[in-house]
Amino acid sequence: MSDSNPEVMGRTEPRTVTAQTDTSPELSEIKRRFEELQSQFIEQPQEAVKKAERLTEEAIEGMTKAIREQMSTIHRELEGDTDTERLRLAMRRYRMLIDSIGRSQAA
């Protein structure tokens, strides 16, 4: 079987979002804090931008941690497993993870 066949990697099946969504508590908190910073911009624009940069770095670190945890989970669940179906499912999960990263970059 070839990975160019959409049936092999489950590309014809519905996709499941695995990354943070707009409803995640962490992302909601980041957005709330950013809105506060926007209101500070009028009085202290330079300080607000510095705080926004730190908040963005914090958000990126959180996303990176979440992605690494997902990768570790997939890897741990497969350790030493040679079952083709389980390997196929792992490939699908990695593809979904990559797709979720792509959606994040589009923003």
Order of alpha helices (4+ residues) and beta strands (2+ residues): alpha-alpha-alpha
